[in-house]
Amino acid sequence: MLNVKEMEEELKKYMPNMEKVENMDGEKILSQYLGSYMSMDPCGKYHHCLSPNDVGEECIQYWENLEKAADNLGGWITSGEGDPTDIFFELPNNKEEEEGE
């Protein structure tokens, strides 16, 4: 499993090509699809509060590391609006808009 620093390095690779989108609050942000929760989770499961399966420590550590790596880069991890199993890395869009955009 990747540690926080390694995850930061992986997330940094996406930063130059992130898509400009508008969030539900109308704010312009940068977003990058990372994958499906089931393909990213070490256990390969979607964990929810009603699940009869316990969440393993490896899964908890993985998601905590990913959240911390995103936070260290000034961003956050979120799930998709239409599909909560889609995972995105997002950043505020701090670049000033060019005229004509």
DSSP file (Angstrom, degrees, kcal/mol; ACC not computed):
  #  RESIDUE AA STRUCTURE BP1 BP2  ACC     N-H-->O    O-->H-N    N-H-->O    O-->H-N    TCO  KAPPA ALPHA  PHI   PSI    X-CA   Y-CA   Z-CA
    1    1 A M              0   0    0      0, 0.0     2,-0.2     0, 0.0    57,-0.0   0.000 360.0 360.0 360.0 142.5    0.0    0.0    0.0
    2    2 A L        -     0   0    0      1,-0.1     2,-0.1     4,-0.1    63,-0.1  -0.487 360.0-136.0 -74.2 141.6    1.2    3.5   -0.8
    3    3 A N     >  -     0   0    0     -2,-0.2     4,-2.3     1,-0.1     5,-0.2  -0.332  35.8 -90.7 -85.7 179.2    2.1    5.8    2.0
    4    4 A V  H  > S+     0   0    0      1,-0.2     4,-2.5     2,-0.2     5,-0.2   0.912 126.0  49.6 -59.7 -46.7    1.0    9.5    2.1
    5    5 A K  H  > S+     0   0    0      1,-0.2     4,-2.1     2,-0.2    -1,-0.2   0.909 111.8  48.6 -60.4 -43.5    4.1   10.8    0.4
    6    6 A E  H  > S+     0   0    0      1,-0.2     4,-1.9     2,-0.2    -1,-0.2   0.887 111.2  50.1 -64.6 -39.0    3.8    8.2   -2.4
    7    7 A M  H  X S+     0   0    0     -4,-2.3     4,-2.8     2,-0.2    -2,-0.2   0.888 107.2  54.8 -66.6 -38.4    0.1    9.1   -2.9
    8    8 A E  H  X S+     0   0    0     -4,-2.5     4,-2.5     1,-0.2    -2,-0.2   0.932 107.3  50.4 -57.7 -45.7    1.0   12.8   -3.1
    9    9 A E  H  X S+     0   0    0     -4,-2.1     4,-1.0     1,-0.2    -1,-0.2   0.886 111.3  48.4 -61.5 -39.4    3.4   12.0   -5.9
   10   10 A E  H  X S+     0   0    0     -4,-1.9     4,-0.5     1,-0.2     3,-0.5   0.921 112.5  47.7 -66.8 -43.6    0.8   10.0   -7.7
   11   11 A L  H >X S+     0   0    0     -4,-2.8     3,-1.3     1,-0.2     4,-0.9   0.866 104.0  61.7 -66.0 -35.8   -1.8   12.8   -7.3
   12   12 A K  H >< S+     0   0    0     -4,-2.5     3,-0.5     1,-0.3    -1,-0.2   0.826  93.4  64.9 -58.9 -32.0    0.7   15.4   -8.5
   13   13 A K  H 3< S+     0   0    0     -4,-1.0    -1,-0.3    -3,-0.5     4,-0.2   0.800 103.1  47.6 -61.9 -28.8    0.9   13.6  -11.8
   14   14 A Y  H X< S+     0   0    0     -3,-1.3     3,-1.4    -4,-0.5    -1,-0.2   0.727  90.1  85.1 -82.5 -23.4   -2.8   14.5  -12.5
   15   15 A M  G X< S+     0   0    0     -4,-0.9     3,-1.2    -3,-0.5    -1,-0.2   0.818  82.2  55.2 -57.5 -40.7   -2.5   18.2  -11.5
   16   16 A P  G 3  S+     0   0    0      0, 0.0    -1,-0.3     0, 0.0    -2,-0.1   0.779 116.4  37.4 -64.8 -23.1   -1.4   19.7  -14.9
   17   17 A N  G <  S+     0   0    0     -3,-1.4    -2,-0.2    -4,-0.2    -3,-0.1   0.123  80.5 140.8-116.5  21.1   -4.3   18.2  -16.8
   18   18 A M    <   -     0   0    0     -3,-1.2     2,-0.3    -4,-0.2    14,-0.2  -0.360  53.3-114.3 -68.7 146.0   -7.2   18.5  -14.4
   19   19 A E  E     -A   31   0A   0     12,-2.4    12,-2.6     1,-0.0     2,-0.5  -0.594  19.8-126.2 -82.9 136.8  -10.5   19.4  -15.9
   20   20 A K  E     +A   30   0A   0     -2,-0.3     2,-0.3    10,-0.2    10,-0.2  -0.732  44.1 161.5 -81.1 123.9  -12.2   22.8  -15.0
   21   21 A V  E     -A   29   0A   0      8,-2.8     8,-3.0    -2,-0.5     2,-0.5  -0.869  39.2-117.9-136.0 169.5  -15.7   22.1  -13.7
   22   22 A E  E     -A   28   0A   0     -2,-0.3     6,-0.2     6,-0.2    -2,-0.0  -0.954  29.4-143.7-111.4 128.3  -18.3   23.9  -11.7
   23   23 A N    >   -     0   0    0      4,-2.8     3,-2.0    -2,-0.5     6,-0.0  -0.167  37.1 -87.2 -82.1-178.0  -19.4   22.3   -8.5
   24   24 A M  T 3  S+     0   0    0      1,-0.3    -1,-0.1     2,-0.1    -2,-0.0   0.724 128.5  55.9 -63.6 -21.7  -22.9   22.2   -7.0
   25   25 A D  T 3  S-     0   0    0      2,-0.1    -1,-0.3     0, 0.0     3,-0.1   0.385 120.0-108.3 -90.5   3.7  -22.3   25.6   -5.3
   26   26 A G  S <  S+     0   0    0     -3,-2.0     2,-0.3     1,-0.3    -2,-0.1   0.560  73.5 140.4  82.5   8.5  -21.4   27.2   -8.7
   27   27 A E        -     0   0    0      1,-0.0    -4,-2.8    -5,-0.0     2,-0.5  -0.638  55.1-121.2 -85.8 142.0  -17.7   27.4   -7.8
   28   28 A K  E     +A   22   0A   0     -2,-0.3    65,-1.3    -6,-0.2     2,-0.3  -0.707  44.2 164.5 -81.2 128.0  -15.1   26.7  -10.5
   29   29 A I  E     -AB  21  92A   0     -8,-3.0    -8,-2.8    -2,-0.5     2,-0.4  -0.853  38.1-113.5-134.8 170.6  -12.8   23.9   -9.4
   30   30 A L  E     -AB  20  91A   0     61,-3.1    61,-2.4    -2,-0.3     2,-0.3  -0.912  37.2-173.8-106.9 138.0  -10.3   21.5  -11.0
   31   31 A S  E     -AB  19  90A   0    -12,-2.6   -12,-2.4    -2,-0.4     2,-0.4  -0.981  16.4-173.9-139.3 144.9  -11.3   17.8  -11.0
   32   32 A Q  E     - B   0  89A   0     57,-2.0    57,-2.6    -2,-0.3     2,-0.3  -0.973  24.9-131.6-139.4 122.8   -9.7   14.5  -11.9
   33   33 A Y  E     - B   0  88A   0     -2,-0.4    55,-0.2    55,-0.2     3,-0.1  -0.584  22.6-178.2 -70.2 127.9  -11.5   11.1  -12.0
   34   34 A L  E     -     0   0A   0     53,-3.3     2,-0.3     1,-0.4    54,-0.2   0.744  46.2 -90.6 -98.9 -30.3   -9.3    8.6  -10.1
   35   35 A G  E     - B   0  87A   0     52,-1.2    52,-2.6     5,-0.0    -1,-0.4  -0.898  54.5 -40.2 146.9-176.5  -11.4    5.5  -10.6
   36   36 A S  E  >  - B   0  86A   0     -2,-0.3     4,-1.8    50,-0.2     3,-0.4  -0.588  47.4-124.9 -82.0 144.0  -14.2    3.4   -9.1
   37   37 A Y  H  > S+     0   0    0     48,-3.4     4,-2.8    -2,-0.2     7,-0.2   0.898 112.1  53.3 -53.2 -42.7  -14.3    2.9   -5.3
   38   38 A M  H  4 S+     0   0    0      1,-0.2    -1,-0.2     2,-0.2    48,-0.1   0.825 109.9  46.5 -67.8 -30.9  -14.3   -0.9   -5.9
   39   39 A S  H  4 S+     0   0    0     -3,-0.4    -1,-0.2     1,-0.1    -2,-0.2   0.753 119.1  41.2 -81.0 -22.7  -11.2   -0.8   -8.1
   40   40 A M  H  < S+     0   0    0     -4,-1.8    -2,-0.2    -3,-0.2    -3,-0.2   0.811  91.7  93.2 -92.0 -33.7   -9.3    1.5   -5.7
   41   41 A D  S >< S-     0   0    0     -4,-2.8     3,-1.2    -5,-0.2    18,-0.1  -0.399  74.4-135.0 -66.6 131.5  -10.2    0.0   -2.3
   42   42 A P  T 3  S+     0   0    0      0, 0.0    -1,-0.1     0, 0.0    17,-0.1   0.811 108.7  45.4 -56.2 -30.6   -7.7   -2.6   -1.1
   43   43 A C  T 3  S-     0   0    0      2,-0.2     3,-0.1    13,-0.1    -2,-0.1   0.616 106.2-129.7 -87.1 -13.3  -10.6   -4.9   -0.1
   44   44 A G    <   +     0   0    0     -3,-1.2     2,-0.3     1,-0.3    -6,-0.1   0.727  69.0 115.9  71.9  22.0  -12.4   -4.3   -3.4
   45   45 A K        -     0   0    0     -8,-0.1     2,-0.7    -6,-0.0    -1,-0.3  -0.864  69.5-124.7-123.0 155.0  -15.7   -3.5   -1.6
   46   46 A Y        -     0   0    0     -2,-0.3     2,-0.4    -3,-0.1    -8,-0.0  -0.902  34.4-150.3 -95.1 114.2  -17.9   -0.5   -1.2
   47   47 A H        +     0   0    0     -2,-0.7     2,-0.3     4,-0.0     7,-0.1  -0.724  23.7 165.1 -92.2 129.8  -18.2    0.0    2.6
   48   48 A H    >   -     0   0    0     -2,-0.4     3,-1.8     1,-0.0     7,-0.0  -0.922  50.0-100.8-138.3 167.0  -21.3    1.6    4.0
   49   49 A C  T 3  S+     0   0    0     -2,-0.3    -2,-0.0     1,-0.3    -1,-0.0   0.723 119.3  50.0 -63.5 -23.3  -22.8    1.9    7.5
   50   50 A L  T 3  S+     0   0    0      2,-0.0    -1,-0.3     0, 0.0    -3,-0.0   0.426  81.7 121.8 -94.3   0.7  -25.3   -0.9    7.0
   51   51 A S    <   -     0   0    0     -3,-1.8     4,-0.1     1,-0.1    -4,-0.0  -0.410  57.0-148.9 -67.3 134.7  -22.7   -3.4    5.6
   52   52 A P  S    S+     0   0    0      0, 0.0     2,-0.4     0, 0.0    -1,-0.1   0.631  77.7  86.7 -76.3 -11.9  -22.5   -6.6    7.6
   53   53 A N  S    S-     0   0    0      1,-0.0     2,-0.1     3,-0.0    -2,-0.1  -0.739  81.9-125.0 -90.9 132.9  -18.8   -6.8    6.7
   54   54 A D        -     0   0    0     -2,-0.4     2,-0.5     1,-0.1    -1,-0.0  -0.449  25.3-113.4 -71.3 147.6  -16.3   -5.0    8.9
   55   55 A V        -     0   0    0     -2,-0.1    -1,-0.1    -4,-0.1     2,-0.1  -0.721  35.8-125.7 -81.2 126.9  -14.0   -2.5    7.2
   56   56 A G     >  -     0   0    0     -2,-0.5     4,-2.2     1,-0.1     3,-0.3  -0.346  13.4-118.5 -73.5 154.6  -10.4   -3.8    7.4
   57   57 A E  H  > S+     0   0    0      1,-0.2     4,-2.6     2,-0.2     5,-0.2   0.846 114.8  58.4 -59.7 -35.3   -7.6   -1.8    8.9
   58   58 A E  H  > S+     0   0    0      2,-0.2     4,-2.2     1,-0.2    -1,-0.2   0.901 107.1  47.1 -62.5 -40.7   -5.8   -1.8    5.5
   59   59 A C  H  > S+     0   0    0     -3,-0.3     4,-2.2     2,-0.2     5,-0.2   0.926 112.0  49.6 -66.6 -45.1   -8.9   -0.2    3.8
   60   60 A I  H  X S+     0   0    0     -4,-2.2     4,-2.2     1,-0.2    -2,-0.2   0.928 112.8  47.3 -59.2 -46.0   -9.2    2.5    6.5
   61   61 A Q  H  X S+     0   0    0     -4,-2.6     4,-2.6     1,-0.2    -1,-0.2   0.890 109.3  54.4 -64.3 -40.5   -5.5    3.3    6.3
   62   62 A Y  H  X S+     0   0    0     -4,-2.2     4,-2.3     1,-0.2    -2,-0.2   0.948 112.0  42.2 -58.4 -51.3   -5.6    3.5    2.5
   63   63 A W  H  X S+     0   0    0     -4,-2.2     4,-2.4     1,-0.2    -1,-0.2   0.858 113.8  52.2 -69.4 -34.6   -8.5    6.0    2.4
   64   64 A E  H  X S+     0   0    0     -4,-2.2     4,-2.4    -5,-0.2    -1,-0.2   0.915 110.6  48.7 -64.3 -42.1   -6.9    8.0    5.3
   65   65 A N  H  X S+     0   0    0     -4,-2.6     4,-2.5     2,-0.2    -2,-0.2   0.910 111.8  49.0 -63.3 -42.6   -3.6    8.2    3.4
   66   66 A L  H  X S+     0   0    0     -4,-2.3     4,-2.3     2,-0.2    -2,-0.2   0.924 112.1  48.0 -64.0 -44.8   -5.4    9.3    0.2
   67   67 A E  H  X S+     0   0    0     -4,-2.4     4,-2.5     1,-0.2    -2,-0.2   0.917 113.3  47.9 -60.9 -44.0   -7.4   12.0    2.0
   68   68 A K  H  X S+     0   0    0     -4,-2.4     4,-2.7     2,-0.2    -2,-0.2   0.895 110.4  51.5 -65.7 -41.0   -4.2   13.3    3.7
   69   69 A A  H  X S+     0   0    0     -4,-2.5     4,-1.1     2,-0.2    -1,-0.2   0.926 112.1  46.4 -61.9 -45.1   -2.2   13.3    0.4
   70   70 A A  H  <>S+     0   0    0     -4,-2.3     5,-3.1     1,-0.2     3,-0.5   0.918 112.8  50.2 -62.6 -43.5   -5.0   15.3   -1.3
   71   71 A D  H ><5S+     0   0    0     -4,-2.5     3,-1.8     1,-0.2    -2,-0.2   0.898 105.6  56.1 -61.7 -42.1   -5.2   17.7    1.7
   72   72 A N  H 3<5S+     0   0    0     -4,-2.7    -1,-0.2     1,-0.3    -2,-0.2   0.788 108.0  49.7 -61.1 -27.3   -1.4   18.2    1.7
   73   73 A L  T 3<5S-     0   0    0     -4,-1.1    -1,-0.3    -3,-0.5    -2,-0.2   0.358 125.3-102.8 -92.8   4.5   -1.7   19.3   -2.0
   74   74 A G  T < 5S+     0   0    0     -3,-1.8    -3,-0.2     1,-0.3    -2,-0.1   0.620  90.2  91.8  86.8  13.8   -4.5   21.8   -1.1
   75   75 A G      < -     0   0    0     -5,-3.1     2,-0.3    -6,-0.2    -1,-0.3  -0.347  59.9-133.3-122.5-158.7   -7.3   19.6   -2.4
   76   76 A W  E     -C   90   0A   0     14,-2.1    14,-2.8    -2,-0.1     2,-0.4  -0.966  16.2-116.6-156.0 165.2   -9.8   16.9   -1.4
   77   77 A I  E     +C   89   0A   0     -2,-0.3     2,-0.3    12,-0.2    12,-0.2  -0.923  38.2 169.9-109.4 135.3  -11.2   13.5   -2.4
   78   78 A T  E     -C   88   0A   0     10,-2.4    10,-3.2    -2,-0.4     2,-0.2  -0.940  29.1-118.8-141.5 162.9  -14.9   13.3   -3.2
   79   79 A S  E     -C   87   0A   0     -2,-0.3     8,-0.2     8,-0.2     6,-0.1  -0.619  44.7 -84.6 -98.9 164.3  -17.3   10.8   -4.7
   80   80 A G        -     0   0    0      6,-1.9    -1,-0.1     3,-0.9     6,-0.1  -0.286  23.7-135.8 -69.3 150.5  -19.4   11.4   -7.8
   81   81 A E  S    S+     0   0    0      1,-0.1    -1,-0.1     3,-0.1    -2,-0.0   0.909 106.6  31.9 -70.4 -43.0  -22.6   13.2   -7.8
   82   82 A G  S    S+     0   0    0      1,-0.3    -1,-0.1     2,-0.0    -2,-0.0   0.819 133.5  27.6 -84.1 -32.5  -24.4   10.7  -10.0
   83   83 A D    >   -     0   0    0      1,-0.1     3,-2.1     3,-0.1    -3,-0.9  -0.927  64.9-160.0-133.8 107.2  -22.5    7.6   -8.9
   84   84 A P  T 3  S+     0   0    0      0, 0.0    -1,-0.1     0, 0.0    -3,-0.1   0.578  89.9  66.8 -67.1  -7.1  -21.1    7.6   -5.4
   85   85 A T  T 3  S+     0   0    0     -6,-0.1   -48,-3.4   -49,-0.1     2,-0.4   0.577  79.5  94.9 -88.6  -8.0  -18.6    4.9   -6.3
   86   86 A D  E <   -B   36   0A   0     -3,-2.1    -6,-1.9   -50,-0.2     2,-0.4  -0.696  66.9-152.8 -80.1 132.3  -16.8    7.3   -8.7
   87   87 A I  E     -BC  35  79A   0    -52,-2.6   -53,-3.3    -2,-0.4   -52,-1.2  -0.918  13.2-174.0-113.7 132.0  -13.8    8.9   -6.9
   88   88 A F  E     -BC  33  78A   0    -10,-3.2   -10,-2.4    -2,-0.4     2,-0.5  -0.933  21.8-143.8-125.6 146.4  -12.4   12.3   -7.8
   89   89 A F  E     -BC  32  77A   0    -57,-2.6   -57,-2.0    -2,-0.3     2,-0.3  -0.947  32.5-173.5-101.9 126.1   -9.4   14.4   -6.7
   90   90 A E  E     -BC  31  76A   0    -14,-2.8   -14,-2.1    -2,-0.5   -59,-0.2  -0.930  15.1-176.1-129.9 150.7  -10.4   18.0   -6.7
   91   91 A L  E     -B   30   0A   0    -61,-2.4   -61,-3.1    -2,-0.3   -16,-0.2  -0.952  36.8 -98.6-135.2 152.9   -8.6   21.3   -6.2
   92   92 A P  E     -B   29   0A   0      0, 0.0     2,-1.3     0, 0.0   -63,-0.2  -0.487  37.7-120.5 -66.8 147.3   -9.8   24.9   -6.0
   93   93 A N        +     0   0    0    -65,-1.3   -65,-0.1     1,-0.2   -73,-0.0  -0.739  42.7 166.8 -91.5  90.9   -9.3   26.7   -9.3
   94   94 A N        +     0   0    0     -2,-1.3     2,-0.3     2,-0.1    -1,-0.2   0.524  40.8 104.1 -85.2  -6.6   -7.0   29.5   -8.1
   95   95 A K  S    S-     0   0    0     -3,-0.1     2,-0.1     1,-0.1     3,-0.1  -0.582  79.0-114.6 -78.0 136.8   -6.0   30.6  -11.6
   96   96 A E        -     0   0    0     -2,-0.3     2,-0.2     1,-0.1    -1,-0.1  -0.461  35.5-106.8 -68.5 139.9   -7.6   33.8  -12.8
   97   97 A E        -     0   0    0     -2,-0.1     2,-0.2     1,-0.1    -1,-0.1  -0.458  32.2-124.5 -67.8 135.9   -9.9   33.3  -15.8
   98   98 A E    >   -     0   0    0     -2,-0.2     3,-1.7     1,-0.1    -1,-0.1  -0.502  36.6 -90.2 -77.1 151.1   -8.6   34.5  -19.0
   99   99 A E  T 3  S+     0   0    0      1,-0.2    -1,-0.1    -2,-0.2     0, 0.0  -0.330 113.2  27.4 -60.2 140.7  -10.7   37.0  -21.0
  100  100 A G  T 3         0   0    0     -3,-0.1    -1,-0.2     1,-0.0    -2,-0.0   0.358 360.0 360.0  89.6  -6.8  -13.1   35.3  -23.4
  101  101 A E    <         0   0    0     -3,-1.7    -2,-0.1     0, 0.0    -3,-0.0   0.473 360.0 360.0 -83.2 360.0  -13.3   32.1  -21.4
